[in-house]
Structures are given as structure tokens and as C-alpha cells.
């Protein structure tokens, strides 16, 4: 207590004690009651000082406990706020990245930016793609060829729709090529930036084809009257390809540069697939060299023999003779009378005759009697395959 009082008054504790002693000695001189009171006063002051010290220690301990509790509470609040802090941090980083991409695109579209120069060089490379191996898409065409053309070979002529460079403007798309100007919307790049929303509140710039020049980067003040400013036009173009003798079914002949043309790229290749057209009475077999021909003979020829002239697919004629009995659905092979073998035309496949016996619709009683007499004593037998069919 004396120390606190000294702190307030600016005096030291020993000076206060000395003053208190002096006061007590003066009171002792005044009388016995005062002496007794003065004698008990140092003890009372001592007890008061002890009590004051205890109270100060309690207040210090209480304040320390309160400080520790407040620190723990602040730490708990800090832990609970960590997810929110992380979310805010990630959001700020994403916003910064989008801002940088937008700034990069604006900078790139500047004429002085090296990235813009690179884009221009790439666009020029596309325009001059004919020397870099870039071509238009390849095209496929399916053509049915008569069997006689497959057998004889030669030049196959046909026409087909094709896009070609306009012969009036030379591909510039303008009546006067000197009037072609750079597109002011895309600055000749053929692409523009378009905002696209990727998340609520977030947008990104996406490159799309320029709608004004349709990706060409150029504008025509007076479009060509023949192609309408496109630089290309559609036409029905005649073509010719060489067909080898015995060309297989489904064989593909490639015509380099035969696909549709483009102003920006070289023409791709045209792939022509050869398909054999159906020919009445003649079938091409799977090995592509053998043929099967339907031949109808009369009942008299089936019994007495055949002497006929057959016309083959390549226009040749063949004399076919047979004296033996010919059964219905019999299959007769004529060796070496089929199609030429592909890439080896000195060899030929075989020709198979599929026999159909034609019966008369009716006969007279006298004819029936004559036939019956003629066939008396003749042995009849079935073919091996017919016997197997009957047994099964």
C-alpha cells in the first residue's frame, strides 16, 4: 500500500515509512490512549499492506487468465476462418489470371506486338499452304464400271461435281484485284476475340472466325460477277482415268490433286473406287478373275448334245461343243476363258457355265408315244450330289 501511495505521490517507500514513524511518535507524546493507538498502528498498516499485495496478485492472475482465454478464442476464430480465407485467395488468383489473359490478347492484337507479327506470319503460311504440304480434304468417288470395260481395260471417262478456282478473278474474289483491302474488323488476321462465360462473373476471350470477312482477312469492294466474291465456284468437271485390265472389285485409283480446289490450300487427292456393274447372266466371282455365265439349253440339246457359239464379256466369241448328256443345274468349266488377271494380263481366270434345261410346256400324244419308245431300255442314274441330297 505504501509503495502504491509512493508511486502516486512520487516518493519512495522508505521515505513514507519514515514519515509514518514520525507521526506515530508525536501521537505517543499526547497521551496513553494515543500511545496505545500509536503502538497498534504499525501492525494494522502491516496487515493492510499484506492484504493489498494479495489483492494485487489475484488481479494479476485473473488478468493473465483472461488474456490466455482471449488468445485461445482468437486462435479458434482464426481456424474457423481458414476455409473462407483460402476461397477468397483462390478467387483472387483466378481473377488475376483472367485479367492477365485479357491484357495479353489486347496486347497481342496491337500492331507493334511481336505476337501479332507471329499471327500474321501464320496466316500468310496458311495462304501459301500449297508449298507447305497443306491441302484440302481428300475426296472419294464410287464409279460403276461395265464388266466389258474391266475385261478390256483402257481410258475411263466420267464427270463429277467439283469446286474449282474461279477463272474470271483468279481466286481473288474481286472484279479488280487491286481493290482488295484488309478487313478492318480482324486487321487481316481472319479471327476476332469473343467473350465466353466460364463461371458466374468470370469471362474469357475466345478466338473465332471473323464474321465480316469469313476468316479471309480481306474485303472486296466489288465482288467477282462469276463467283460472287468467293474466289471459287462449283462446276461439273469431266475426268479421265486409266483402267487396267482385270481391275479387282473395289479397287481404288488415286488421282493426285483431283479433289476440290481452294484459294488458301492446294487441292487434295481424289480416290476413285471401282465397282463392277451388274451384267445380266454373268457374275464375277470372289477371286476377281473367274466368271460364271448362265446358259439355257433345250431338253433335246441336254439329251443329244450341244453345239453353240458363246459371246464372252470382252466381245470375243467361243464355240462350245458337248456331245454328252447335260443335266439341269450342271456346272461346266471352260478353262482360261474368264477375266485377265490383274497386273498379269497374260493369264486368265476360268469361265463356269451354269446350265438351265428348258422343258417344253406341253407335248402331243403322238410325241409322247415316240419319246417313250425312244427311252425304252435306257438306264437312268442320279448325279452323286443328287443322291446325297435324296439320302439326307
C-alpha positions, 0 to 999 in steps of 0.5 A: 500500500505504501509503495502504491501511495509512493508511486502516486505521490512520487516518493519512495517507500522508505521515505513514507515509512519514515514519515509514518514513524514520525507521526506515530511518535508525536501521537505517543507524546499526547497521551496513553490512549494515543500511545496505545493507538500509536503502538497498534498502528504499525501492525494494522498498516502491516496487515493492510499492506499484506492484504493489498499485495494479495489483492494485487496478485489475484488481479494479476492472475485473473488478468493473465487468465483472461488474456490466455482465454482471449488468445485461445478464442482468437486462435479458434476464430482464426481456424474457423476462418481458414476455409473462407480465407483460402476461397477468397485467395483462390478467387483472387488468383483466378481473377488475376489470371483472367485479367492477365489473359485479357491484357495479353490478347489486347496486347497481342492484337496491337500492331507493334506486338511481336505476337501479332507479327507471329499471327500474321506470319501464320496466316500468310503460311496458311495462304501459301499452304500449297508449298507447305504440304497443306491441302484440302480434304481428300475426296472419294468417288464410287464409279460403276464400271461395265464388266466389258470395260474391266475385261478390256481395260483402257481410258475411263471417262466420267464427270463429277461435281467439283469446286474449282478456282474461279477463272474470271478473278483468279481466286481473288474474289474481286472484279479488280484485284487491286481493290482488295483491302484488309478487313478492318474488323480482324486487321487481316488476321481472319479471327476476332476475340469473343467473350465466353462465360466460364463461371458466374462473373468470370469471362474469357476471350475466345478466338473465332472466325471473323464474321465480316470477312469469313476468316479471309482477312480481306474485303472486296469492294466489288465482288467477282460477277462469276463467283460472287466474291468467293474466289471459287465456284462449283462446276461439273468437271469431266475426268479421265482415268486409266483402267487396267485390265482385270481391275479387282472389285473395289479397287481404288485409283488415286488421282493426285490433286483431283479433289476440290480446289481452294484459294488458301490450300492446294487441292487434295487427292481424289480416290476413285473406287471401282465397282463392277456393274451388274451384267445380266447372266454373268457374275464375277466371282470372289477371286476377281478373275473367274466368271460364271455365265448362265446358259439355257439349253433345250431338253433335246440339246441336254439329251443329244448334245450341244453345239453353240457359239458363246459371246464372252464379256470382252466381245470375243466369241467361243464355240462350245461343243458337248456331245454328252448328256447335260443335266439341269443345274450342271456346272461346266468349266471352260478353262482360261476363258474368264477375266485377265488377271490383274497386273498379269494380263497374260493369264486368265481366270476360268469361265463356269457355265451354269446350265438351265434345261428348258422343258417344253410346256406341253407335248402331243400324244403322238410325241409322247408315244415316240419319246417313250419308245425312244427311252425304252431300255435306257438306264437312268442314274442320279448325279452323286450330289443328287443322291446325297441330297435324296439320302439326307 
